[in-house]
Amino acid sequence: MKAYMVGGAVRDELLGLSVSDHDWVVVGATPEQMNASGFRPVGKDFPVFLHPQTHEEYALARTERKSGRGYKGFTVYAEPDVTLEQDLARRDLTINAMARTADGTLIDPFGGRRDLEHGVLRHVSPAFADDPVRILRVARFTARFEFRVAEETAALMRAMVRAGEVEHLVAERVWQEISKGLCEPHAQRMFEMLEGCGALAPVLPEVAAMLSDAARRAAFFAALGRAAAAKASLAVRFTLITWHMPGEREPSASALCRRLRAPNEVRELALVACRCRALLERAHLATPASLLEVLKRADAFRRRERFGELLAVTRLADARPQAALGVERLERALVAAAAVDAGAIAAKAAASVEIPAMLDQARAEAIAAAQRG
């Protein structure tokens, strides 16, 4: 029984990047032997175990054979006679198909180190075409490393799209890869790669429609660059997509979030940005009453952290000075309006129905005073 460090940890070490997580492949072992050694089984689709001390993942060496559509359409064989090279051969890209022995020796049967040195993403074998998720992974890696895709790999990806493989992608895997890609340093490269191989329209039709307009494309890609420099949250970066959509944004954003099964915090920010965008874009010229309307529509008094993210979207989506001025005015407006004593106003009101109007008037007056100051 031998264990080898594999995959991303080996790749990132060779690139001189910090490595926090390590994955391991075990050759020559059975599940029973792993259990007897104190490893805890966690794999559902194939034998994966957690180390009893480090809690890192150790997977039994395996081969995979295509048996159906999509990323789950595989028959897995994980027996002690599976070799390390056979396990590496089932991986997606050469840069992810390397291993290290316990003494640090590099095992590189498919030329991954050479491709790393030349900045190339190249598939390991024709079995790449068996899993459509790999198209998304390649796009994500272009966003991380800015590597070029080998022509033969690009051709294979285009053939997969023509064969309808991407139509069998499940929402959870699409979201997993797209959300990771959005948080990479060069997220626009992911969309360009998907567009180039024909996968963008079937996977993200709203984004494909947006990128077909040259002005929207340029604005969106510039905003993604600013978001990367600012280390913006995933929710903010995703909302930049919905901000730049054409037409009726809220229905389109809702449909996109529903189809991708985006987390609630992402969906909520995207939708509130759609509802408030027109007001946010005019905030630098807005009256106190209009500024208050933005605060109310965005639920800023109860959801201040989310409102901060909404302002971050506004600032990143538009780099012009007036956008920064609008954000500054809204920040001051929130501080001023939140300082109004709602309890004191309620005590003065003759009837409960008068309270909202009186509170709005007091908050608008406080905002006006803050703007003059």
Buried (B, 14 or more C-beta within 10 A) or exposed (E): EEBBBBBBBBBBBBEEEEEEEBBBBBBBBBBEBBEEBEBEEEBEEEBBBBBEEEEBBBBBBBBBEEEEBBBEBBEBBBEEEBEBBBBBBBBBBBBBBBBBEEEEEEBBBBBBBEBBEEEBBBBBBEBBBBBBBBBBBBBBBBBBBEBBBBEEBBEBBBEBBEEEBBEBBBEEBBBBBBBBBBBBBBBBBBBBBBBBBBBBBBBBBBBBBBBEEEEBBEBBBBBBBBBBEEEBBBBBBBBBBBBBBEEEBBEBBBEBBEBBEBBEBBBBBBBBBBBBBEBBBBBBEBEBEBBBBBBEEBBBBEBEEBBEBBBBBBBBBBEEEEBBEBBBBBEBBBEBBBEBEBEEBEEEBEEEEEBEEBBBBBBBBBBBEBBEE
